[in-house]
Structure formats: C-alpha cells, structure tokens
Amino acid sequence: MISVQNVTRAISFLCIAILSGCAGQYQAYDGVKLPSEKVAVVKGVTNILPLTTSLSISSVDGKKMSPYQESIEVLPGRHVIGIQYHFHGGGGIFANGEAIVDAQAGKTYQLGSKSEGNLVTFFVTEEVNKK
C-alpha cells in the first residue's frame, strides 16, 4: 500500500528533478563558461521510482553544492566529487561519500554506487559515446 507521505515525497523529488534538469549543467569552476570540448561533465543518477537509487553531487574539491547537482562541468584534472546516495525505499536511506575523477576535456563521466548491507561505495566511470 502506498502512503500519502511516500506519494508526497515522490512528487516533491520529481519537481526538484525537473527544475534541476531545466537549469542545465552547473559550472563547477570559476571564470567564463568554456566550450564543451574544453571541460568534462560529471553526471549523477536521478530516479524516483520505489526501490531505486539516486546519486547527486554534493561538493567538488571540498566546495559544497547547494542545492545538490545532478550534472556538473569541471576543468580537466583530478577532482574529488562529494556524493549523496538516496535509496527510495524503507522511508528513504541516505549515505554520503566521495569519488575521485581524473577528468579529461570533452569527456563525460557517470557516478555509480554499489551497496552491500550497510556499506555503500562510490565510483566514477567514463561514458562511452554511442554512435
């Protein structure tokens, strides 16, 4: 049985996800916006269905993101990405952690997670261009 609280949470999260998607990628570096071939993109995971997980970016190199971001642009180089994990089930389970990405210009990276019991680990993989 679906509770009103769970429906309200799902609708709230959907609204936030839609609004975040409209905003585009967050520029996580100082200065003017650079062309896409000069930056790297790091993407989180947005899910709202029960028993799925979402990963959002909570910080880059120690700089807090508020609100948390789904997708960011970073300059090439090594970056420490703060991640918030949200499991959509059992009242909502959250975990926080970090992953390191050695970003290359023009590349896109995807956050990932693996959970075993009470332990959640995070990783970053490069997206392969599909042609």
C-alpha positions as CSV (number, residue, x, y, z in Angstrom):
1,M,0.0,0.0,0.0
2,I,1.3,3.4,-1.0
3,S,1.2,6.0,1.8
4,V,0.4,9.7,1.3
5,Q,3.8,10.5,2.7
6,N,5.6,8.4,0.1
7,V,3.5,10.0,-2.7
8,T,4.2,13.5,-1.4
9,R,8.0,12.7,-1.3
10,A,7.9,11.3,-4.8
11,I,6.1,14.3,-6.2
12,S,8.5,16.7,-4.4
13,F,11.5,14.9,-5.7
14,L,10.1,14.8,-9.2
15,C,9.6,18.6,-9.1
16,I,13.1,19.1,-7.9
17,A,14.5,16.8,-10.6
18,I,12.5,18.6,-13.3
19,L,13.6,22.0,-12.1
20,S,17.2,20.9,-11.9
21,G,17.1,19.5,-15.4
22,C,15.8,22.8,-16.7
23,A,18.8,24.6,-15.2
24,G,21.3,22.6,-17.3
25,Q,24.8,21.7,-16.1
26,Y,26.3,23.5,-13.2
27,Q,29.6,25.2,-13.9
28,A,31.9,24.0,-11.1
29,Y,34.8,26.2,-11.9
30,D,35.5,30.0,-11.8
31,G,35.6,32.3,-14.8
32,V,33.7,32.4,-18.0
33,K,31.8,29.4,-19.4
34,L,34.1,27.4,-21.6
35,P,33.1,25.4,-24.7
36,S,32.1,21.7,-24.1
37,E,35.4,20.4,-25.7
38,K,37.4,22.2,-23.0
39,V,35.6,20.9,-20.0
40,A,34.5,17.5,-18.6
41,V,30.9,16.6,-17.5
42,V,30.2,14.6,-14.4
43,K,26.6,13.2,-14.1
44,G,24.7,11.8,-11.2
45,V,21.7,9.5,-11.3
46,T,18.1,10.6,-10.9
47,N,15.5,8.0,-10.1
48,I,12.2,8.5,-8.4
49,L,10.6,5.0,-8.5
50,P,10.4,3.0,-5.4
51,L,13.4,0.7,-4.6
52,T,15.7,2.7,-6.9
53,T,18.7,4.8,-6.0
54,S,19.7,8.4,-6.9
55,L,23.2,9.9,-6.7
56,S,23.6,13.7,-6.6
57,I,26.7,15.8,-6.4
58,S,27.1,17.5,-3.0
59,S,30.6,19.0,-3.5
60,V,33.5,19.4,-5.8
61,D,37.0,19.6,-4.4
62,G,35.5,20.5,-1.0
63,K,33.2,23.3,-2.3
64,K,29.7,22.5,-1.3
65,M,26.9,22.5,-3.8
66,S,23.5,23.9,-2.7
67,P,21.2,22.6,-3.9
68,Y,22.9,19.3,-4.8
69,Q,23.5,19.0,-8.5
70,E,22.7,16.2,-11.0
71,S,25.3,17.3,-13.6
72,I,28.3,19.5,-13.4
73,E,31.1,20.8,-15.7
74,V,34.7,20.7,-14.4
75,L,38.0,21.7,-15.8
76,P,40.4,18.9,-16.8
77,G,42.4,17.4,-14.0
78,R,41.8,15.4,-10.8
79,H,38.7,16.3,-8.8
80,V,37.2,14.9,-5.6
81,I,33.4,14.6,-6.1
82,G,31.2,14.6,-3.0
83,I,28.2,12.3,-3.5
84,Q,24.9,11.8,-1.7
85,Y,23.2,8.4,-2.2
86,H,19.5,8.1,-1.7
87,F,17.7,4.8,-1.7
88,H,14.0,5.3,-2.4
89,G,12.5,2.7,-0.1
90,G,12.0,1.9,3.6
91,G,11.4,5.6,4.4
92,G,14.4,6.7,2.4
93,I,18.0,5.7,3.2
94,F,20.8,8.2,2.7
95,A,24.6,7.8,2.6
96,N,27.4,10.3,1.8
97,G,30.8,9.7,0.3
98,E,33.4,10.7,-2.3
99,A,34.9,9.5,-5.5
100,I,37.8,10.8,-7.5
101,V,37.7,11.5,-11.2
102,D,40.7,12.3,-13.4
103,A,38.7,14.4,-15.8
104,Q,39.7,14.9,-19.5
105,A,38.4,17.7,-21.7
106,G,35.5,16.7,-23.8
107,K,34.7,13.5,-21.8
108,T,31.6,12.7,-19.8
109,Y,31.7,10.7,-16.6
110,Q,28.9,8.9,-14.7
111,L,28.7,8.4,-10.9
112,G,28.0,4.9,-9.7
113,S,27.4,3.1,-6.4
114,K,27.4,-0.4,-5.0
115,S,25.7,-1.3,-1.8
116,E,26.3,-4.3,0.3
117,G,24.5,-4.5,3.6
118,N,25.1,-1.2,5.4
119,L,28.1,-0.3,3.2
120,V,27.8,1.9,0.1
121,T,30.8,2.5,-2.1
122,F,31.1,5.1,-4.9
123,F,32.9,5.1,-8.2
124,V,33.1,7.1,-11.5
125,T,33.1,5.6,-15.0
126,E,33.7,7.3,-18.3
127,E,30.7,7.2,-20.6
128,V,31.3,5.7,-24.0
129,N,30.0,7.7,-26.9
130,K,27.2,5.7,-28.6
131,K,27.2,6.1,-32.4
